[in-house]
Amino acid sequence: MTINSEVASEPQESPPESLRTLAAHLERALDAGRNVVLMRRDAESFSVCLGNPENEDDKLKSLGTLTASTVNEILESTRAGANRLSVGDEEYRFFRSFTQIDNVGAVVFAPA
């Protein structure tokens, strides 16, 4: 069963910047055949990486950082498990899960 994360209550509304940011990272993950991984760096920021945290040989590639408020919006707009996100004419399907990397909690968005 797919859980929809409906961003806008009406189709003509555009999704918030936080979900457009997630969509851009999901696009990169699809191109690279990897997952998007978010890890808290400090109280105000999260690292954004591409990779597969379950594979120790697959080093995570840093894409930069996101503010804690942006990540909070992403987490509030998506759910653990299967999700679907529409941005413009594109639809993204992904699975959100949690893991630990070097004793730090991480959120993983795996394109489906």
C-alpha positions in Angstrom: 0.0 0.0 0.0 1.3 3.4 -0.9 0.9 6.3 1.6 0.4 9.6 -0.2 2.1 12.6 1.3 -0.2 15.2 -0.2 1.7 18.5 -0.1 -1.0 20.9 -1.4 -4.7 20.8 -0.7 -5.4 21.9 -4.2 -3.5 20.9 -7.3 -2.7 24.4 -8.5 -0.8 25.2 -5.3 3.0 24.7 -5.5 4.7 22.6 -2.8 6.7 24.4 -0.2 10.4 25.1 -0.8 11.3 22.3 1.6 9.6 19.7 -0.6 11.0 21.1 -3.8 14.5 20.8 -2.1 13.7 17.1 -1.3 12.6 16.5 -4.8 15.8 18.0 -6.2 17.9 15.6 -3.9 15.7 12.7 -4.9 16.4 13.5 -8.5 20.1 13.3 -7.9 19.7 10.1 -5.9 17.8 8.5 -8.8 20.5 9.6 -11.3 23.2 8.1 -9.0 21.3 5.0 -8.0 21.7 6.0 -4.3 19.6 7.2 -1.4 19.3 10.6 0.2 20.6 10.6 3.8 20.0 13.4 6.3 22.0 13.5 9.5 22.0 16.1 12.2 25.2 18.1 12.4 24.2 20.5 15.2 21.0 22.1 16.6 20.6 24.3 13.4 21.8 22.1 10.5 21.7 18.7 8.9 24.1 17.1 6.5 22.7 15.9 3.2 24.4 13.0 1.6 24.0 10.4 -1.2 24.7 6.8 -0.6 23.6 3.6 1.0 24.1 3.6 4.7 23.6 -0.2 4.9 26.7 -0.8 2.7 29.9 0.0 4.6 31.9 0.0 1.4 29.6 2.7 -0.1 31.0 6.0 1.2 28.4 8.7 1.7 28.9 11.6 -0.7 28.2 15.0 0.9 25.8 17.3 -1.0 25.9 20.1 1.6 23.6 21.1 4.5 20.0 22.0 5.1 18.6 24.0 8.0 16.9 22.3 10.8 13.7 24.1 9.9 13.8 22.8 6.3 14.3 19.2 7.5 11.5 19.6 10.1 9.2 20.7 7.3 10.3 17.7 5.2 9.7 15.3 8.1 6.3 16.8 8.9 5.2 16.5 5.2 6.3 12.9 4.7 5.8 9.7 6.6 7.9 6.7 7.5 7.3 4.1 4.8 6.1 4.6 1.3 5.5 8.2 0.0 4.5 9.9 -3.2 5.4 13.6 -3.9 4.4 15.6 -6.9 6.4 18.6 -7.9 5.5 20.3 -11.1 5.0 17.6 -13.7 7.2 15.1 -11.9 6.1 12.5 -9.4 8.6 11.0 -6.9 8.0 7.8 -5.1 10.2 7.0 -2.2 10.5 5.1 1.1 11.4 7.0 4.2 13.2 5.1 7.0 15.6 5.7 9.9 19.0 4.3 10.8 22.1 5.2 12.7 25.5 6.1 11.1 28.4 6.4 13.5 26.0 6.6 16.5 24.1 9.5 14.8 20.5 9.2 13.9 19.8 9.5 10.1 16.7 9.7 7.9 17.0 7.8 4.7 14.9 8.6 1.6 15.2 5.7 -0.9 13.7 6.2 -4.3 11.2 3.6 -5.2 
